[in-house]
């Protein structure tokens, strides 16, 4: 009887750790999908549309990206 009480505690502890790890993995993957990485061309287009860079700077940066 004493052995079953001790074993039950270890099983619950082990299952709790496994569930916690699974939840952490799910949360990390969910956050990664929520904020996808933008390509450099997307960032360039966004900056041009906001007026942070001129048309000439935009064209020059696009040419540089095509060369790489």
N, CA, C and O atoms as a Tripos MOL2 file, in Angstrom:
@<TRIPOS>MOLECULE
protein
  272   271    68     0     0
PROTEIN
NO_CHARGES

@<TRIPOS>ATOM
      1 N           0.8160   -1.1890    0.0000 N.3       1 UNK1
      2 CA          0.0000    0.0000    0.0000 C.3       1 UNK1
      3 C           0.8650    1.2600    0.0000 C.2       1 UNK1
      4 O           0.5770    2.2150   -0.7220 O.2       1 UNK1
      5 N           1.9020    1.2620    0.7930 N.am      2 UNK2
      6 CA          2.7910    2.4090    0.8360 C.3       2 UNK2
      7 C           3.4730    2.6170   -0.5170 C.2       2 UNK2
      8 O           3.6600    3.7530   -0.9520 O.2       2 UNK2
      9 N           3.8350    1.5410   -1.1670 N.am      3 UNK3
     10 CA          4.4800    1.6310   -2.4760 C.3       3 UNK3
     11 C           3.5470    2.2430   -3.5080 C.2       3 UNK3
     12 O           4.0020    3.0210   -4.3450 O.2       3 UNK3
     13 N           2.2670    1.9220   -3.4800 N.am      4 UNK4
     14 CA          1.3220    2.4750   -4.4530 C.3       4 UNK4
     15 C           1.1170    3.9730   -4.2200 C.2       4 UNK4
     16 O           0.9260    4.7210   -5.1790 O.2       4 UNK4
     17 N           1.1510    4.4170   -2.9760 N.am      5 UNK5
     18 CA          1.0050    5.8410   -2.6790 C.3       5 UNK5
     19 C           2.2080    6.6140   -3.2090 C.2       5 UNK5
     20 O           2.0400    7.6770   -3.8060 O.2       5 UNK5
     21 N           3.4130    6.1010   -3.0030 N.am      6 UNK6
     22 CA          4.6210    6.7620   -3.4900 C.3       6 UNK6
     23 C           4.6710    6.7610   -5.0180 C.2       6 UNK6
     24 O           5.0440    7.7650   -5.6240 O.2       6 UNK6
     25 N           4.3070    5.6640   -5.6320 N.am      7 UNK7
     26 CA          4.3370    5.5470   -7.0880 C.3       7 UNK7
     27 C           3.3240    6.4810   -7.7220 C.2       7 UNK7
     28 O           3.6070    7.0820   -8.7590 O.2       7 UNK7
     29 N           2.1630    6.6130   -7.1280 N.am      8 UNK8
     30 CA          1.1210    7.4830   -7.6670 C.3       8 UNK8
     31 C           1.5940    8.9380   -7.7120 C.2       8 UNK8
     32 O           1.3080    9.6560   -8.6700 O.2       8 UNK8
     33 N           2.3040    9.3620   -6.6960 N.am      9 UNK9
     34 CA          2.8310   10.7280   -6.6620 C.3       9 UNK9
     35 C           3.8350   10.9760   -7.7710 C.2       9 UNK9
     36 O           3.8150   12.0360   -8.3950 O.2       9 UNK9
     37 N           4.7170   10.0120   -8.0280 N.am     10 UNK10
     38 CA          5.7030   10.1560   -9.0950 C.3      10 UNK10
     39 C           5.0390   10.2000  -10.4720 C.2      10 UNK10
     40 O           5.4570   10.9460  -11.3580 O.2      10 UNK10
     41 N           3.9970    9.3830  -10.6300 N.am     11 UNK11
     42 CA          3.2910    9.3690  -11.9180 C.3      11 UNK11
     43 C           2.6010   10.7090  -12.1530 C.2      11 UNK11
     44 O           2.6680   11.2530  -13.2550 O.2      11 UNK11
     45 N           1.9480   11.2370  -11.1460 N.am     12 UNK12
     46 CA          1.2940   12.5540  -11.2910 C.3      12 UNK12
     47 C           2.3170   13.6500  -11.5770 C.2      12 UNK12
     48 O           2.0850   14.5170  -12.4200 O.2      12 UNK12
     49 N           3.4300   13.6100  -10.8860 N.am     13 UNK13
     50 CA          4.4750   14.6150  -11.1060 C.3      13 UNK13
     51 C           5.0090   14.5210  -12.5380 C.2      13 UNK13
     52 O           5.1710   15.5350  -13.2170 O.2      13 UNK13
     53 N           5.2770   13.2970  -12.9840 N.am     14 UNK14
     54 CA          5.7810   13.1070  -14.3430 C.3      14 UNK14
     55 C           4.7870   13.5760  -15.3880 C.2      14 UNK14
     56 O           5.1730   14.2300  -16.3560 O.2      14 UNK14
     57 N           3.5220   13.2540  -15.2100 N.am     15 UNK15
     58 CA          2.4930   13.6970  -16.1470 C.3      15 UNK15
     59 C           2.3340   15.2140  -16.1280 C.2      15 UNK15
     60 O           2.0930   15.8210  -17.1710 O.2      15 UNK15
     61 N           2.4630   15.8210  -14.9760 N.am     16 UNK16
     62 CA          2.3810   17.2860  -14.8770 C.3      16 UNK16
     63 C           3.5110   17.9470  -15.6550 C.2      16 UNK16
     64 O           3.2910   18.9400  -16.3490 O.2      16 UNK16
     65 N           4.7110   17.4050  -15.5430 N.am     17 UNK17
     66 CA          5.8560   17.9410  -16.2870 C.3      17 UNK17
     67 C           5.6340   17.8070  -17.7910 C.2      17 UNK17
     68 O           5.9050   18.7400  -18.5460 O.2      17 UNK17
     69 N           5.1410   16.6500  -18.2250 N.am     18 UNK18
     70 CA          4.8920   16.4270  -19.6530 C.3      18 UNK18
     71 C           3.8330   17.3960  -20.1730 C.2      18 UNK18
     72 O           4.0010   17.9650  -21.2520 O.2      18 UNK18
     73 N           2.7600   17.5900  -19.4360 N.am     19 UNK19
     74 CA          1.7040   18.5200  -19.8460 C.3      19 UNK19
     75 C           2.2460   19.9400  -19.9070 C.2      19 UNK19
     76 O           1.9230   20.6770  -20.8390 O.2      19 UNK19
     77 N           3.0540   20.3360  -18.9490 N.am     20 UNK20
     78 CA          3.6360   21.6780  -18.9490 C.3      20 UNK20
     79 C           4.5260   21.8880  -20.1680 C.2      20 UNK20
     80 O           4.4750   22.9500  -20.7880 O.2      20 UNK20
     81 N           5.3300   20.9080  -20.5190 N.am     21 UNK21
     82 CA          6.2100   21.0130  -21.6840 C.3      21 UNK21
     83 C           5.3810   21.1290  -22.9630 C.2      21 UNK21
     84 O           5.6980   21.9400  -23.8330 O.2      21 UNK21
     85 N           4.3390   20.3370  -23.0810 N.am     22 UNK22
     86 CA          3.4810   20.3960  -24.2660 C.3      22 UNK22
     87 C           2.8260   21.7690  -24.3840 C.2      22 UNK22
     88 O           2.7620   22.3270  -25.4800 O.2      22 UNK22
     89 N           2.3460   22.3160  -23.2860 N.am     23 UNK23
     90 CA          1.7280   23.6500  -23.3170 C.3      23 UNK23
     91 C           2.7280   24.7260  -23.7270 C.2      23 UNK23
     92 O           2.3850   25.6250  -24.4940 O.2      23 UNK23
     93 N           3.9380   24.6450  -23.2350 N.am     24 UNK24
     94 CA          4.9620   25.6240  -23.5970 C.3      24 UNK24
     95 C           5.2720   25.5490  -25.0950 C.2      24 UNK24
     96 O           5.3940   26.5800  -25.7560 O.2      24 UNK24
     97 N           5.3980   24.3440  -25.6220 N.am     25 UNK25
     98 CA          5.6710   24.1760  -27.0550 C.3      25 UNK25
     99 C           4.5320   24.7460  -27.8900 C.2      25 UNK25
    100 O           4.7800   25.4260  -28.8860 O.2      25 UNK25
    101 N           3.2910   24.4800  -27.5010 N.am     26 UNK26
    102 CA          2.1370   24.9980  -28.2350 C.3      26 UNK26
    103 C           2.1200   26.5280  -28.2080 C.2      26 UNK26
    104 O           1.8620   27.1600  -29.2320 O.2      26 UNK26
    105 N           2.3880   27.1160  -27.0630 N.am     27 UNK27
    106 CA          2.3950   28.5790  -26.9670 C.3      27 UNK27
    107 C           3.4970   29.1980  -27.8160 C.2      27 UNK27
    108 O           3.2740   30.2250  -28.4570 O.2      27 UNK27
    109 N           4.6670   28.6020  -27.8310 N.am     28 UNK28
    110 CA          5.7730   29.1300  -28.6330 C.3      28 UNK28
    111 C           5.4330   29.0690  -30.1130 C.2      28 UNK28
    112 O           5.6840   30.0250  -30.8460 O.2      28 UNK28
    113 N           4.8670   27.9610  -30.5560 N.am     29 UNK29
    114 CA          4.5020   27.8330  -31.9680 C.3      29 UNK29
    115 C           3.3860   28.8040  -32.3410 C.2      29 UNK29
    116 O           3.4010   29.3570  -33.4410 O.2      29 UNK29
    117 N           2.4280   29.0220  -31.4570 N.am     30 UNK30
    118 CA          1.3360   29.9410  -31.7250 C.3      30 UNK30
    119 C           1.8630   31.3630  -31.8910 C.2      30 UNK30
    120 O           1.4370   32.0790  -32.7970 O.2      30 UNK30
    121 N           2.7710   31.7700  -31.0380 N.am     31 UNK31
    122 CA          3.3410   33.1200  -31.1350 C.3      31 UNK31
    123 C           4.1720   33.2890  -32.3960 C.2      31 UNK31
    124 O           4.1730   34.3670  -32.9910 O.2      31 UNK31
    125 N           4.8680   32.2600  -32.8080 N.am     32 UNK32
    126 CA          5.6830   32.3380  -34.0190 C.3      32 UNK32
    127 C           4.8000   32.5280  -35.2450 C.2      32 UNK32
    128 O           5.1730   33.2640  -36.1590 O.2      32 UNK32
    129 N           3.6550   31.8910  -35.2830 N.am     33 UNK33
    130 CA          2.7410   32.0440  -36.4160 C.3      33 UNK33
    131 C           2.0440   33.3980  -36.3850 C.2      33 UNK33
    132 O           1.6890   33.9370  -37.4330 O.2      33 UNK33
    133 N           1.8500   33.9420  -35.2130 N.am     34 UNK34
    134 CA          1.1500   35.2160  -35.0690 C.3      34 UNK34
    135 C           1.9860   36.3720  -35.6110 C.2      34 UNK34
    136 O           1.4310   37.3180  -36.1700 O.2      34 UNK34
    137 N           3.2920   36.3160  -35.4610 N.am     35 UNK35
    138 CA          4.1900   37.3700  -35.9160 C.3      35 UNK35
    139 C           5.1890   36.8170  -36.9330 C.2      35 UNK35
    140 O           6.3600   36.6150  -36.6110 O.2      35 UNK35
    141 N           4.7220   36.5720  -38.1640 N.am     36 UNK36
    142 CA          5.6620   36.0190  -39.1450 C.3      36 UNK36
    143 C           6.7390   37.0440  -39.5170 C.2      36 UNK36
    144 O           6.4940   38.2510  -39.5140 O.2      36 UNK36
    145 N           7.9040   36.5500  -39.8270 N.am     37 UNK37
    146 CA          9.0100   37.4310  -40.1960 C.3      37 UNK37
    147 C           8.7420   38.0360  -41.5720 C.2      37 UNK37
    148 O           8.2970   37.3420  -42.4870 O.2      37 UNK37
    149 N           9.0120   39.3210  -41.7100 N.am     38 UNK38
    150 CA          8.8120   40.0000  -42.9830 C.3      38 UNK38
    151 C          10.0800   39.8900  -43.8110 C.2      38 UNK38
    152 O          11.1920   39.8860  -43.2820 O.2      38 UNK38
    153 N           9.8920   39.8030  -45.1090 N.am     39 UNK39
    154 CA         11.0540   39.8010  -45.9850 C.3      39 UNK39
    155 C          11.5820   41.2320  -46.1050 C.2      39 UNK39
    156 O          10.8850   42.1940  -45.7840 O.2      39 UNK39
    157 N          12.8030   41.3480  -46.5650 N.am     40 UNK40
    158 CA         13.3900   42.6830  -46.7000 C.3      40 UNK40
    159 C          12.6370   43.5120  -47.7380 C.2      40 UNK40
    160 O          12.5450   44.7330  -47.6070 O.2      40 UNK40
    161 N          12.1000   42.8600  -48.7650 N.am     41 UNK41
    162 CA         11.3330   43.5860  -49.7790 C.3      41 UNK41
    163 C          10.0300   44.1210  -49.1840 C.2      41 UNK41
    164 O           9.6100   45.2290  -49.5170 O.2      41 UNK41
    165 N           9.3900   43.3530  -48.3150 N.am     42 UNK42
    166 CA          8.1610   43.8220  -47.6610 C.3      42 UNK42
    167 C           8.4430   45.0390  -46.7880 C.2      42 UNK42
    168 O           7.6720   45.9990  -46.7830 O.2      42 UNK42
    169 N           9.5300   44.9970  -46.0620 N.am     43 UNK43
    170 CA          9.9080   46.1320  -45.2110 C.3      43 UNK43
    171 C          10.1990   47.3550  -46.0630 C.2      43 UNK43
    172 O           9.8160   48.4720  -45.7180 O.2      43 UNK43
    173 N          10.8800   47.1310  -47.1780 N.am     44 UNK44
    174 CA         11.2020   48.2240  -48.0930 C.3      44 UNK44
    175 C           9.9270   48.8550  -48.6590 C.2      44 UNK44
    176 O           9.8050   50.0790  -48.6990 O.2      44 UNK44
    177 N           8.9890   48.0290  -49.0890 N.am     45 UNK45
    178 CA          7.7130   48.5420  -49.6130 C.3      45 UNK45
    179 C           6.9590   49.3270  -48.5460 C.2      45 UNK45
    180 O           6.3850   50.3770  -48.8370 O.2      45 UNK45
    181 N           6.9580   48.8290  -47.3260 N.am     46 UNK46
    182 CA          6.2710   49.4940  -46.2240 C.3      46 UNK46
    183 C           6.8880   50.8630  -45.9380 C.2      46 UNK46
    184 O           6.1720   51.8440  -45.7380 O.2      46 UNK46
    185 N           8.2080   50.9210  -45.9190 N.am     47 UNK47
    186 CA          8.8870   52.2030  -45.6630 C.3      47 UNK47
    187 C           8.6240   53.2020  -46.7710 C.2      47 UNK47
    188 O           8.4840   54.3970  -46.5110 O.2      47 UNK47
    189 N           8.5550   52.7180  -48.0200 N.am     48 UNK48
    190 CA          8.2810   53.6110  -49.1520 C.3      48 UNK48
    191 C           6.8500   54.1400  -49.0790 C.2      48 UNK48
    192 O           6.6120   55.3200  -49.3340 O.2      48 UNK48
    193 N           5.9000   53.2780  -48.7340 N.am     49 UNK49
    194 CA          4.5020   53.7090  -48.6450 C.3      49 UNK49
    195 C           4.2830   54.6990  -47.5030 C.2      49 UNK49
    196 O           3.4080   55.5600  -47.5920 O.2      49 UNK49
    197 N           5.0720   54.5860  -46.4300 N.am     50 UNK50
    198 CA          4.9660   55.5410  -45.3220 C.3      50 UNK50
    199 C           5.6690   56.8560  -45.6110 C.2      50 UNK50
    200 O           5.4870   57.8380  -44.8910 O.2      50 UNK50
    201 N           6.4750   56.8720  -46.6710 N.am     51 UNK51
    202 CA          7.2040   58.0870  -47.0110 C.3      51 UNK51
    203 C           8.5290   58.2220  -46.2860 C.2      51 UNK51
    204 O           9.1170   59.3040  -46.2740 O.2      51 UNK51
    205 N           9.0070   57.1520  -45.6860 N.am     52 UNK52
    206 CA         10.2800   57.2100  -44.9760 C.3      52 UNK52
    207 C          11.4600   57.2460  -45.9390 C.2      52 UNK52
    208 O          12.5230   57.7710  -45.6070 O.2      52 UNK52
    209 N          11.2730   56.6890  -47.1280 N.am     53 UNK53
    210 CA         12.3290   56.7240  -48.1480 C.3      53 UNK53
    211 C          11.7240   57.2270  -49.4610 C.2      53 UNK53
    212 O          10.5220   57.1060  -49.6970 O.2      53 UNK53
    213 N          12.5830   57.7910  -50.3020 N.am     54 UNK54
    214 CA         12.1200   58.3210  -51.5820 C.3      54 UNK54
    215 C          12.0350   57.2100  -52.6210 C.2      54 UNK54
    216 O          12.4840   56.0880  -52.3900 O.2      54 UNK54
    217 N          11.4520   57.5420  -53.7650 N.am     55 UNK55
    218 CA         11.3290   56.5850  -54.8620 C.3      55 UNK55
    219 C          12.7170   56.1540  -55.3450 C.2      55 UNK55
    220 O          12.9270   54.9840  -55.6630 O.2      55 UNK55
    221 N          13.6470   57.0820  -55.3990 N.am     56 UNK56
    222 CA         15.0040   56.7610  -55.8440 C.3      56 UNK56
    223 C          15.6840   55.7870  -54.8800 C.2      56 UNK56
    224 O          16.3240   54.8270  -55.3080 O.2      56 UNK56
    225 N          15.5400   56.0400  -53.5730 N.am     57 UNK57
    226 CA         16.1220   55.1470  -52.5770 C.3      57 UNK57
    227 C          15.4860   53.7490  -52.6550 C.2      57 UNK57
    228 O          16.1570   52.7290  -52.5020 O.2      57 UNK57
    229 N          14.1840   53.7440  -52.8950 N.am     58 UNK58
    230 CA         13.4630   52.4780  -53.0280 C.3      58 UNK58
    231 C          13.9790   51.6890  -54.2200 C.2      58 UNK58
    232 O          14.2770   50.5010  -54.0990 O.2      58 UNK58
    233 N          14.0870   52.3470  -55.3740 N.am     59 UNK59
    234 CA         14.5640   51.6740  -56.5890 C.3      59 UNK59
    235 C          15.9950   51.1680  -56.4220 C.2      59 UNK59
    236 O          16.3210   50.0590  -56.8450 O.2      59 UNK59
    237 N          16.8380   51.9820  -55.8100 N.am     60 UNK60
    238 CA         18.2350   51.5860  -55.6020 C.3      60 UNK60
    239 C          18.3390   50.3650  -54.6820 C.2      60 UNK60
    240 O          19.1290   49.4550  -54.9330 O.2      60 UNK60
    241 N          17.5480   50.3570  -53.6320 N.am     61 UNK61
    242 CA         17.5700   49.2240  -52.6920 C.3      61 UNK61
    243 C          17.0510   47.9580  -53.3680 C.2      61 UNK61
    244 O          17.5690   46.8720  -53.1090 O.2      61 UNK61
    245 N          16.0480   48.0730  -54.2210 N.am     62 UNK62
    246 CA         15.5280   46.9060  -54.9470 C.3      62 UNK62
    247 C          16.5770   46.3420  -55.9030 C.2      62 UNK62
    248 O          16.7140   45.1260  -56.0400 O.2      62 UNK62
    249 N          17.3130   47.2350  -56.5630 N.am     63 UNK63
    250 CA         18.3740   46.7870  -57.4650 C.3      63 UNK63
    251 C          19.4450   46.0280  -56.6820 C.2      63 UNK63
    252 O          19.9390   44.9950  -57.1330 O.2      63 UNK63
    253 N          19.7940   46.5460  -55.5180 N.am     64 UNK64
    254 CA         20.7960   45.8820  -54.6950 C.3      64 UNK64
    255 C          20.3340   44.5010  -54.2500 C.2      64 UNK64
    256 O          21.1310   43.5660  -54.1800 O.2      64 UNK64
    257 N          19.0560   44.3790  -53.9530 N.am     65 UNK65
    258 CA         18.5360   43.0770  -53.5340 C.3      65 UNK65
    259 C          18.5580   42.0790  -54.6800 C.2      65 UNK65
    260 O          18.8160   40.8960  -54.4580 O.2      65 UNK65
    261 N          18.2930   42.5290  -55.8970 N.am     66 UNK66
    262 CA         18.2910   41.6410  -57.0440 C.3      66 UNK66
    263 C          19.7060   41.1490  -57.3630 C.2      66 UNK66
    264 O          19.8850   40.0310  -57.8460 O.2      66 UNK66
    265 N          20.7000   41.9840  -57.0930 N.am     67 UNK67
    266 CA         22.0860   41.6250  -57.3660 C.3      67 UNK67
    267 C          22.6080   40.5950  -56.3720 C.2      67 UNK67
    268 O          23.5440   39.8620  -56.6880 O.2      67 UNK67
    269 N          22.0330   40.5250  -55.1970 N.am     68 UNK68
    270 CA         22.5250   39.6040  -54.1600 C.3      68 UNK68
    271 C          21.9600   38.2490  -54.2720 C.2      68 UNK68
    272 O          22.2870   37.3760  -53.4670 O.2      68 UNK68
@<TRIPOS>BOND
     1     1     2 1
     2     2     3 1
     3     3     4 2
     4     3     5 am
     5     5     6 1
     6     6     7 1
     7     7     8 2
     8     7     9 am
     9     9    10 1
    10    10    11 1
    11    11    12 2
    12    11    13 am
    13    13    14 1
    14    14    15 1
    15    15    16 2
    16    15    17 am
    17    17    18 1
    18    18    19 1
    19    19    20 2
    20    19    21 am
    21    21    22 1
    22    22    23 1
    23    23    24 2
    24    23    25 am
    25    25    26 1
    26    26    27 1
    27    27    28 2
    28    27    29 am
    29    29    30 1
    30    30    31 1
    31    31    32 2
    32    31    33 am
    33    33    34 1
    34    34    35 1
    35    35    36 2
    36    35    37 am
    37    37    38 1
    38    38    39 1
    39    39    40 2
    40    39    41 am
    41    41    42 1
    42    42    43 1
    43    43    44 2
    44    43    45 am
    45    45    46 1
    46    46    47 1
    47    47    48 2
    48    47    49 am
    49    49    50 1
    50    50    51 1
    51    51    52 2
    52    51    53 am
    53    53    54 1
    54    54    55 1
    55    55    56 2
    56    55    57 am
    57    57    58 1
    58    58    59 1
    59    59    60 2
    60    59    61 am
    61    61    62 1
    62    62    63 1
    63    63    64 2
    64    63    65 am
    65    65    66 1
    66    66    67 1
    67    67    68 2
    68    67    69 am
    69    69    70 1
    70    70    71 1
    71    71    72 2
    72    71    73 am
    73    73    74 1
    74    74    75 1
    75    75    76 2
    76    75    77 am
    77    77    78 1
    78    78    79 1
    79    79    80 2
    80    79    81 am
    81    81    82 1
    82    82    83 1
    83    83    84 2
    84    83    85 am
    85    85    86 1
    86    86    87 1
    87    87    88 2
    88    87    89 am
    89    89    90 1
    90    90    91 1
    91    91    92 2
    92    91    93 am
    93    93    94 1
    94    94    95 1
    95    95    96 2
    96    95    97 am
    97    97    98 1
    98    98    99 1
    99    99   100 2
   100    99   101 am
   101   101   102 1
   102   102   103 1
   103   103   104 2
   104   103   105 am
   105   105   106 1
   106   106   107 1
   107   107   108 2
   108   107   109 am
   109   109   110 1
   110   110   111 1
   111   111   112 2
   112   111   113 am
   113   113   114 1
   114   114   115 1
   115   115   116 2
   116   115   117 am
   117   117   118 1
   118   118   119 1
   119   119   120 2
   120   119   121 am
   121   121   122 1
   122   122   123 1
   123   123   124 2
   124   123   125 am
   125   125   126 1
   126   126   127 1
   127   127   128 2
   128   127   129 am
   129   129   130 1
   130   130   131 1
   131   131   132 2
   132   131   133 am
   133   133   134 1
   134   134   135 1
   135   135   136 2
   136   135   137 am
   137   137   138 1
   138   138   139 1
   139   139   140 2
   140   139   141 am
   141   141   142 1
   142   142   143 1
   143   143   144 2
   144   143   145 am
   145   145   146 1
   146   146   147 1
   147   147   148 2
   148   147   149 am
   149   149   150 1
   150   150   151 1
   151   151   152 2
   152   151   153 am
   153   153   154 1
   154   154   155 1
   155   155   156 2
   156   155   157 am
   157   157   158 1
   158   158   159 1
   159   159   160 2
   160   159   161 am
   161   161   162 1
   162   162   163 1
   163   163   164 2
   164   163   165 am
   165   165   166 1
   166   166   167 1
   167   167   168 2
   168   167   169 am
   169   169   170 1
   170   170   171 1
   171   171   172 2
   172   171   173 am
   173   173   174 1
   174   174   175 1
   175   175   176 2
   176   175   177 am
   177   177   178 1
   178   178   179 1
   179   179   180 2
   180   179   181 am
   181   181   182 1
   182   182   183 1
   183   183   184 2
   184   183   185 am
   185   185   186 1
   186   186   187 1
   187   187   188 2
   188   187   189 am
   189   189   190 1
   190   190   191 1
   191   191   192 2
   192   191   193 am
   193   193   194 1
   194   194   195 1
   195   195   196 2
   196   195   197 am
   197   197   198 1
   198   198   199 1
   199   199   200 2
   200   199   201 am
   201   201   202 1
   202   202   203 1
   203   203   204 2
   204   203   205 am
   205   205   206 1
   206   206   207 1
   207   207   208 2
   208   207   209 am
   209   209   210 1
   210   210   211 1
   211   211   212 2
   212   211   213 am
   213   213   214 1
   214   214   215 1
   215   215   216 2
   216   215   217 am
   217   217   218 1
   218   218   219 1
   219   219   220 2
   220   219   221 am
   221   221   222 1
   222   222   223 1
   223   223   224 2
   224   223   225 am
   225   225   226 1
   226   226   227 1
   227   227   228 2
   228   227   229 am
   229   229   230 1
   230   230   231 1
   231   231   232 2
   232   231   233 am
   233   233   234 1
   234   234   235 1
   235   235   236 2
   236   235   237 am
   237   237   238 1
   238   238   239 1
   239   239   240 2
   240   239   241 am
   241   241   242 1
   242   242   243 1
   243   243   244 2
   244   243   245 am
   245   245   246 1
   246   246   247 1
   247   247   248 2
   248   247   249 am
   249   249   250 1
   250   250   251 1
   251   251   252 2
   252   251   253 am
   253   253   254 1
   254   254   255 1
   255   255   256 2
   256   255   257 am
   257   257   258 1
   258   258   259 1
   259   259   260 2
   260   259   261 am
   261   261   262 1
   262   262   263 1
   263   263   264 2
   264   263   265 am
   265   265   266 1
   266   266   267 1
   267   267   268 2
   268   267   269 am
   269   269   270 1
   270   270   271 1
   271   271   272 2
@<TRIPOS>SUBSTRUCTURE
     1 UNK1         2 RESIDUE 1 A UNK
     2 UNK2         6 RESIDUE 1 A UNK
     3 UNK3        10 RESIDUE 1 A UNK
     4 UNK4        14 RESIDUE 1 A UNK
     5 UNK5        18 RESIDUE 1 A UNK
     6 UNK6        22 RESIDUE 1 A UNK
     7 UNK7        26 RESIDUE 1 A UNK
     8 UNK8        30 RESIDUE 1 A UNK
     9 UNK9        34 RESIDUE 1 A UNK
    10 UNK10       38 RESIDUE 1 A UNK
    11 UNK11       42 RESIDUE 1 A UNK
    12 UNK12       46 RESIDUE 1 A UNK
    13 UNK13       50 RESIDUE 1 A UNK
    14 UNK14       54 RESIDUE 1 A UNK
    15 UNK15       58 RESIDUE 1 A UNK
    16 UNK16       62 RESIDUE 1 A UNK
    17 UNK17       66 RESIDUE 1 A UNK
    18 UNK18       70 RESIDUE 1 A UNK
    19 UNK19       74 RESIDUE 1 A UNK
    20 UNK20       78 RESIDUE 1 A UNK
    21 UNK21       82 RESIDUE 1 A UNK
    22 UNK22       86 RESIDUE 1 A UNK
    23 UNK23       90 RESIDUE 1 A UNK
    24 UNK24       94 RESIDUE 1 A UNK
    25 UNK25       98 RESIDUE 1 A UNK
    26 UNK26      102 RESIDUE 1 A UNK
    27 UNK27      106 RESIDUE 1 A UNK
    28 UNK28      110 RESIDUE 1 A UNK
    29 UNK29      114 RESIDUE 1 A UNK
    30 UNK30      118 RESIDUE 1 A UNK
    31 UNK31      122 RESIDUE 1 A UNK
    32 UNK32      126 RESIDUE 1 A UNK
    33 UNK33      130 RESIDUE 1 A UNK
    34 UNK34      134 RESIDUE 1 A UNK
    35 UNK35      138 RESIDUE 1 A UNK
    36 UNK36      142 RESIDUE 1 A UNK
    37 UNK37      146 RESIDUE 1 A UNK
    38 UNK38      150 RESIDUE 1 A UNK
    39 UNK39      154 RESIDUE 1 A UNK
    40 UNK40      158 RESIDUE 1 A UNK
    41 UNK41      162 RESIDUE 1 A UNK
    42 UNK42      166 RESIDUE 1 A UNK
    43 UNK43      170 RESIDUE 1 A UNK
    44 UNK44      174 RESIDUE 1 A UNK
    45 UNK45      178 RESIDUE 1 A UNK
    46 UNK46      182 RESIDUE 1 A UNK
    47 UNK47      186 RESIDUE 1 A UNK
    48 UNK48      190 RESIDUE 1 A UNK
    49 UNK49      194 RESIDUE 1 A UNK
    50 UNK50      198 RESIDUE 1 A UNK
    51 UNK51      202 RESIDUE 1 A UNK
    52 UNK52      206 RESIDUE 1 A UNK
    53 UNK53      210 RESIDUE 1 A UNK
    54 UNK54      214 RESIDUE 1 A UNK
    55 UNK55      218 RESIDUE 1 A UNK
    56 UNK56      222 RESIDUE 1 A UNK
    57 UNK57      226 RESIDUE 1 A UNK
    58 UNK58      230 RESIDUE 1 A UNK
    59 UNK59      234 RESIDUE 1 A UNK
    60 UNK60      238 RESIDUE 1 A UNK
    61 UNK61      242 RESIDUE 1 A UNK
    62 UNK62      246 RESIDUE 1 A UNK
    63 UNK63      250 RESIDUE 1 A UNK
    64 UNK64      254 RESIDUE 1 A UNK
    65 UNK65      258 RESIDUE 1 A UNK
    66 UNK66      262 RESIDUE 1 A UNK
    67 UNK67      266 RESIDUE 1 A UNK
    68 UNK68      270 RESIDUE 1 A UNK
